[in-house]
Amino acid sequence: MNPGLGMDLAWQMTRMTIDAQNVIALRLAKIAKGGKAGQAESILMVEEKLRTLGQSQMIALRAAGTQDGGAARIAKLYGRKVAANRRRLSRGL
């Protein structure tokens, strides 16, 4: 077992959590403004969450019985999605 695996995963999750808080704030501001842009963001948010959930389930199924059960790959998937949303939503400021 790789002792560094747990620390790397913990760091990924910490970084993603901070990014996710920013994304939540940016999304709520956009949705609160209303209009077509707010409605589109709400729809996009739900679609992205469902699609990413499906992707993470596939990773977990493929990784069943492995050392981390796919946790590192799932964290990386969510980290990429959150970072992409942060970049996209920050451009509109």
SEKEFI-467901 format. One record per residue (C-alpha): residue number from 1; x, y, z. Coordinates in steps of 0.25 Angstrom, whole numbers, plus 5000, padded with zeros to 4 digits. Example, Ala and Ser with C-alpha at 12.3 -4.5 7.8 and 13.67 -1.06 7.14 Angstrom:
# SEKEFI-467901
<resi 1 u 5049 v 4982 w 5031> .
<resi 2 u 5055 v 4996 w 5029> .
***
This chain:
# SEKEFI-467901
<resi 1 u 5000 v 5000 w 5000> .
<resi 2 u 5005 v 5014 w 4996> .
<resi 3 u 5005 v 5023 w 5009> .
<resi 4 u 5005 v 5035 w 5000> .
<resi 5 u 4992 v 5031 w 4994> .
<resi 6 u 4984 v 5036 w 5005> .
<resi 7 u 4991 v 5049 w 5007> .
<resi 8 u 4990 v 5052 w 4992> .
<resi 9 u 4975 v 5049 w 4992> .
<resi 10 u 4973 v 5058 w 5004> .
<resi 11 u 4980 v 5069 w 4997> .
<resi 12 u 4971 v 5067 w 4985> .
<resi 13 u 4959 v 5067 w 4993> .
<resi 14 u 4963 v 5080 w 5001> .
<resi 15 u 4966 v 5087 w 4988> .
<resi 16 u 4953 v 5083 w 4982> .
<resi 17 u 4945 v 5087 w 4994> .
<resi 18 u 4950 v 5101 w 4993> .
<resi 19 u 4948 v 5102 w 4978> .
<resi 20 u 4934 v 5096 w 4980> .
<resi 21 u 4930 v 5107 w 4990> .
<resi 22 u 4934 v 5118 w 4980> .
<resi 23 u 4926 v 5111 w 4969> .
<resi 24 u 4914 v 5110 w 4979> .
<resi 25 u 4915 v 5125 w 4981> .
<resi 26 u 4917 v 5129 w 4967> .
<resi 27 u 4905 v 5120 w 4963> .
<resi 28 u 4896 v 5125 w 4973> .
<resi 29 u 4899 v 5139 w 4969> .
<resi 30 u 4896 v 5136 w 4954> .
<resi 31 u 4883 v 5129 w 4958> .
<resi 32 u 4879 v 5140 w 4967> .
<resi 33 u 4879 v 5150 w 4956> .
<resi 34 u 4869 v 5142 w 4949> .
<resi 35 u 4865 v 5143 w 4934> .
<resi 36 u 4870 v 5133 w 4923> .
<resi 37 u 4884 v 5133 w 4928> .
<resi 38 u 4880 v 5129 w 4942> .
<resi 39 u 4870 v 5118 w 4937> .
<resi 40 u 4880 v 5113 w 4927> .
<resi 41 u 4890 v 5112 w 4939> .
<resi 42 u 4880 v 5104 w 4947> .
<resi 43 u 4878 v 5094 w 4936> .
<resi 44 u 4893 v 5093 w 4933> .
<resi 45 u 4896 v 5090 w 4948> .
<resi 46 u 4886 v 5079 w 4949> .
<resi 47 u 4890 v 5073 w 4936> .
<resi 48 u 4905 v 5073 w 4940> .
<resi 49 u 4902 v 5067 w 4953> .
<resi 50 u 4895 v 5055 w 4947> .
<resi 51 u 4905 v 5053 w 4936> .
<resi 52 u 4917 v 5054 w 4946> .
<resi 53 u 4909 v 5044 w 4956> .
<resi 54 u 4908 v 5034 w 4945> .
<resi 55 u 4923 v 5036 w 4941> .
<resi 56 u 4927 v 5034 w 4956> .
<resi 57 u 4919 v 5021 w 4957> .
<resi 58 u 4925 v 5015 w 4945> .
<resi 59 u 4939 v 5018 w 4951> .
<resi 60 u 4935 v 5012 w 4964> .
<resi 61 u 4929 v 4999 w 4957> .
<resi 62 u 4942 v 4998 w 4948> .
<resi 63 u 4951 v 5000 w 4961> .
<resi 64 u 4943 v 4990 w 4970> .
<resi 65 u 4954 v 4982 w 4977> .
<resi 66 u 4965 v 4991 w 4975> .
<resi 67 u 4973 v 4998 w 4986> .
<resi 68 u 4965 v 5011 w 4986> .
<resi 69 u 4952 v 5006 w 4979> .
<resi 70 u 4954 v 5018 w 4969> .
<resi 71 u 4954 v 5029 w 4980> .
<resi 72 u 4966 v 5036 w 4974> .
<resi 73 u 4960 v 5036 w 4960> .
<resi 74 u 4946 v 5040 w 4965> .
<resi 75 u 4953 v 5052 w 4973> .
<resi 76 u 4961 v 5055 w 4960> .
<resi 77 u 4948 v 5055 w 4952> .
<resi 78 u 4940 v 5064 w 4961> .
<resi 79 u 4952 v 5073 w 4963> .
<resi 80 u 4953 v 5075 w 4948> .
<resi 81 u 4938 v 5078 w 4947> .
<resi 82 u 4938 v 5088 w 4959> .
<resi 83 u 4951 v 5095 w 4953> .
<resi 84 u 4944 v 5096 w 4939> .
<resi 85 u 4932 v 5102 w 4945> .
<resi 86 u 4940 v 5112 w 4954> .
<resi 87 u 4947 v 5117 w 4941> .
<resi 88 u 4934 v 5118 w 4933> .
<resi 89 u 4926 v 5125 w 4944> .
<resi 90 u 4938 v 5135 w 4947> .
<resi 91 u 4939 v 5140 w 4933> .
<resi 92 u 4925 v 5146 w 4934> .
<resi 93 u 4929 v 5155 w 4946> .
***
